[in-house]
Amino acid sequence: MSRKKSKKITTPGKIRPSRIKYDKNHPPISARLPIEVRDKLRLTLKSRGITLPKLLTSLANGAEIKIIPAEGAKRADFKNGFTAASEYYGVPYKCCKCGQDVIINSPEEKEAASKLMTQAGWGHSNCPDTNPSKDQQDRR
């Protein structure tokens, strides 16, 4: 027994009514660009996680978009991340001469801070009172 193949709902070349309605409400916009420019545009949009239709819609709705070259954006992102990390993790102290904040970042400053904190008795909040290395030093 052979089954008859069913015909397609639409024949080639015929456009469905839903497609006609969609095209009417979403007309395409096109532009001719050199291949190099098109490729740069695609890479820039991809690196920023935005599509061309979203970009154009934002512009049409009056959004201001600051355009930074891709290399500049990488440097700006790094600088912003570095600044945020420095503010969060940096340990400031007051300069003895001018009184402005100085962030501990050189090996010498880190060593001096470590010695001062150890001398002042700073340590883990949940450590036992005895320090094996301290006990060994006391025995000498």
C-alpha positions as CSV (number, residue, x, y, z in Angstrom):
1,M,0.0,0.0,0.0
2,S,1.3,3.4,-0.9
3,R,0.2,6.5,0.9
4,K,-0.4,9.7,-1.0
5,K,1.7,12.6,0.0
6,S,-0.2,15.5,1.3
7,K,0.1,18.8,-0.5
8,K,1.8,21.7,1.2
9,I,-0.5,24.3,2.6
10,T,1.1,27.0,0.5
11,T,2.5,26.7,-2.9
12,P,6.0,28.1,-3.7
13,G,5.9,31.9,-4.4
14,K,2.7,32.4,-2.4
15,I,3.1,34.6,0.7
16,R,1.1,33.7,3.7
17,P,-1.3,36.4,5.2
18,S,0.5,36.3,8.5
19,R,3.8,37.1,6.7
20,I,2.2,40.0,4.8
21,K,0.9,41.4,8.1
22,Y,4.3,41.0,9.8
23,D,6.1,42.7,6.9
24,K,3.6,45.6,7.0
25,N,4.1,46.2,10.7
26,H,7.9,45.5,10.7
27,P,9.3,46.9,7.4
28,P,13.0,46.2,6.8
29,I,15.7,48.8,6.8
30,S,18.7,48.2,4.7
31,A,22.0,50.0,4.0
32,R,24.9,49.2,1.8
33,L,28.2,49.1,3.7
34,P,31.7,48.0,2.7
35,I,32.4,44.5,4.0
36,E,35.1,45.8,6.4
37,V,32.7,48.3,8.0
38,R,29.9,45.7,8.2
39,D,32.2,43.2,9.9
40,K,33.4,45.8,12.4
41,L,29.8,46.8,13.1
42,R,28.8,43.1,13.8
43,L,31.8,42.6,16.1
44,T,31.2,45.8,18.0
45,L,27.5,44.9,18.5
46,K,28.4,41.3,19.5
47,S,31.0,42.4,22.0
48,R,28.5,44.7,23.7
49,G,25.7,42.1,23.6
50,I,23.3,44.2,21.6
51,T,21.5,43.5,18.3
52,L,21.2,46.0,15.5
53,P,17.4,46.2,15.8
54,K,17.7,47.0,19.5
55,L,20.3,49.7,18.8
56,L,18.2,51.3,16.2
57,T,15.1,51.1,18.4
58,S,17.0,52.8,21.3
59,L,18.2,55.5,19.0
60,A,14.7,56.1,17.6
61,N,13.3,56.3,21.1
62,G,15.7,59.1,21.9
63,A,18.3,57.2,23.9
64,E,21.7,58.7,24.0
65,I,24.4,56.3,23.1
66,K,28.1,57.0,23.9
67,I,30.1,55.4,21.1
68,I,33.6,54.3,22.2
69,P,36.0,52.5,19.8
70,A,36.2,48.8,20.7
71,E,39.8,49.1,21.9
72,G,38.9,52.2,24.0
73,A,35.9,50.3,25.5
74,K,38.2,47.5,26.6
75,R,40.6,50.0,28.3
76,A,37.6,51.8,29.9
77,D,36.1,48.6,31.2
78,F,39.5,47.6,32.7
79,K,40.0,51.0,34.3
80,N,36.4,50.9,35.7
81,G,36.9,47.4,37.1
82,F,40.4,48.3,38.5
83,T,39.0,51.4,40.2
84,A,36.0,49.5,41.7
85,A,38.3,46.7,43.0
86,S,40.8,49.3,44.5
87,E,38.0,51.1,46.3
88,Y,36.6,47.8,47.7
89,Y,39.7,45.9,48.5
90,G,42.2,48.7,49.0
91,V,43.4,49.6,52.5
92,P,43.9,53.3,52.9
93,Y,45.9,55.2,55.6
94,K,46.4,58.9,56.1
95,C,49.6,60.5,54.9
96,C,51.6,61.9,57.9
97,K,52.5,65.0,55.8
98,C,49.4,66.1,53.9
99,G,46.6,64.0,55.5
100,Q,45.3,62.6,52.2
101,D,44.4,58.9,51.8
102,V,47.2,56.6,50.6
103,I,46.3,53.1,49.4
104,I,48.7,50.3,50.5
105,N,50.0,48.8,47.4
106,S,53.8,48.5,47.4
107,P,55.6,45.5,49.0
108,E,57.2,47.7,51.6
109,E,53.9,49.2,52.7
110,K,52.3,45.7,52.9
111,E,55.2,44.4,55.0
112,A,55.1,47.3,57.4
113,A,51.3,47.0,57.7
114,S,51.7,43.3,58.4
115,K,54.2,43.9,61.1
116,L,52.1,46.6,62.8
117,M,49.0,44.5,62.7
118,T,50.8,41.5,64.2
119,Q,52.4,43.7,67.0
120,A,48.9,45.1,67.7
121,G,47.5,41.6,68.2
122,W,45.3,41.4,65.1
123,G,44.4,37.9,64.0
124,H,41.5,35.6,63.0
125,S,38.4,36.2,65.2
126,N,37.9,32.5,65.6
127,C,41.5,31.4,66.3
128,P,42.5,29.7,69.6
129,D,44.5,31.9,71.9
130,T,47.8,29.9,71.5
131,N,50.0,30.4,68.5
132,P,52.4,27.5,67.9
133,S,55.1,29.7,66.4
134,K,54.7,32.1,69.3
135,D,55.0,29.3,71.8
136,Q,58.2,28.0,70.1
137,Q,59.7,31.5,70.3
138,D,58.9,31.8,74.0
139,R,60.7,28.5,74.7
140,R,64.0,29.8,73.3
